[in-house]
Amino acid sequence: MAVTLAMTVAVTGCTRPADPVERLGGTAAEQGPPEGSAGSAGEEPYRRWGLTAPLAPAPTSAAAPLAGGPARPAGPALPPVVDRIPTRDKVVFLTYDDGAERDPRFVDMVRELRLPVSMFLTDSVAGPGYAHFARLRSVGAGLQNHTLDHAALRGLPYAGQRAEICGQQNKLKSRFGLRPRLFRPPYGAYDTTTLRAAADCGITAVVLWRASMGPTDLTYTHGSHRLRPGDIVAVDPDETSGPTLRERTARLLRQIQRQGLTVGRLENYL
């Protein structure tokens, strides 16, 4: 199945959610654990986070990519642009942008569920809380590049785009000792100059998304309105209204399970 190469601004991601969601009605499992509840001693972790069954384990190694590899190049020497991974593995990939939310209980959720997540960090947003992301990294989260200042890159000169991307590469190298391989342009907006700058900064893939988890449900940028193996999902970063990041993640995990899928590690497939 071919990878979509999107050259226009995507309609979701790094945006604010629509209306606040009412947290009334539904079963206890659908609503998830009450705010501030640590769960009962000895309670299974999946129940503590509002799931009715454990997450199925992801493959320990990625299956051989389908037709043409994990992604098609956008051009000579340019990194591929992906919103899904062509794979037969029954996995989807969870990605989180910016780094505004620094709830320590989300670290607990990632640790207890052994949840492979990828955090695309913006220095001006995440920088004051890099210690939180060090804790997330220690429990298995991947840390990737989302620019220094969350500028809309498309149309900017090469020097400005390179400064945004390479600048964040340097920040993450200095703080965490890593230089990310993956990059997500703010708002999903990019052009060929973005790809050139990303390649020159050591980026090997530009990561968009096919599905986005808002306050209550998934929306899709194109194709089937149902999760498919290999889909990259962006979880909306805003916690100013509606469900918390933990609640949105638990709701998403229940949808993933209902569709017979589990969560894979994006970095293993790109």
C-alpha positions, 0 to 999 in steps of 0.5 A, spaced: 500 500 500 503 506 497 505 511 502 501 518 501 506 524 500 502 530 502 504 537 500 499 541 503 497 543 510 494 538 513 487 539 516 489 537 523 494 536 528 497 542 532 490 545 532 486 546 538 480 542 539 473 544 538 468 544 543 469 541 550 466 534 551 461 532 557 464 527 561 457 524 563 454 518 561 457 511 559 460 505 563 466 506 567 470 503 562 468 508 557 470 514 562 476 511 565 479 512 572 477 518 576 481 524 576 486 523 581 485 516 582 491 512 583 487 505 582 486 499 587 492 496 590 494 490 586 489 492 580 491 490 573 494 496 570 490 496 564 484 497 568 487 502 572 487 506 565 480 505 563 481 499 559 477 492 559 483 488 556 491 488 556 494 491 550 496 486 545 504 486 545 507 489 538 511 485 534 518 485 537 521 487 530 518 490 525 515 486 519 519 486 512 516 493 509 511 492 503 512 494 496 517 499 496 520 500 503 517 504 509 516 510 505 517 513 498 523 518 497 520 525 496 526 526 491 533 525 490 536 525 497 530 528 500 527 524 506 520 521 505 514 524 507 509 519 511 502 519 514 502 511 515 507 505 514 505 500 509 506 494 514 502 487 515 503 488 522 496 490 526 499 496 529 498 503 529 503 509 532 501 514 537 504 521 536 504 527 541 506 534 539 509 540 542 510 538 549 505 543 553 502 537 557 507 535 563 502 531 567 506 526 571 501 521 571 502 520 563 509 518 565 505 513 569 500 511 564 506 510 559 510 506 564 505 501 566 502 500 559 508 499 556 506 504 551 510 506 545 509 513 544 513 518 540 513 525 542 515 531 537 518 536 541 518 544 540 523 547 544 519 554 546 514 549 548 517 543 551 524 547 554 521 549 561 519 542 562 525 537 559 526 534 565 518 531 564 520 528 557 527 525 560 522 521 565 518 519 559 524 517 555 526 513 561 520 509 560 520 508 553 518 514 549 521 516 543 523 524 543 523 527 536 523 534 532 518 539 532 522 545 531 525 550 535 519 555 535 513 552 532 513 556 526 509 555 519 515 553 515 512 552 508 514 558 504 520 561 509 527 561 506 532 555 506 536 559 512 530 560 516 527 553 515 534 550 517 535 554 523 528 552 526 530 544 524 537 544 526 536 548 532 532 543 535 536 538 533 542 541 537 537 543 543 535 535 543 542 533 542 545 538 548 539 536 553 538 528 551 544 526 548 540 524 541 539 527 535 532 525 532 531 522 525 524 524 525 521 530 524 514 533 524 513 540 521 508 544 525 501 544 522 503 539 517 505 545 513 512 544 508 515 544 502 521 542 498 525 547 502 523 544 508 525 537 506 532 540 503 533 543 510 531 537 514 535 532 510 541 537 511 539 537 519 540 529 519 532 528 518 531 521 515 523 521 515 518 527 515 512 524 519 505 527 518 499 523 520 493 520 517 488 520 523 488 525 529 485 524 536 481 530 538 477 531 545 472 525 543 473 521 537 478 520 531 478 524 524 482 522 518 485 526 513 484 522 507 481 515 506 477 510 510 474 513 516 477 507 520 484 505 523 488 501 518 494 497 520 500 502 519 496 508 521 500 514 524 495 517 529 496 524 532 493 525 539 491 533 540 496 536 544 491 541 548 488 540 555 485 547 556 478 544 555 475 537 554 478 531 556 486 530 559 491 527 555 490 521 559 483 520 558 484 522 550 489 516 550 485 511 554 479 513 549 484 512 543 486 505 546 479 502 546 478 504 539 484 501 537 483 495 541 476 494 538 479 494 531 483 488 533 490 493 533 495 494 538 500 500 538 507 499 535 514 503 536 514 508 530 522 508 530 522 501 529 519 502 522 522 508 520 
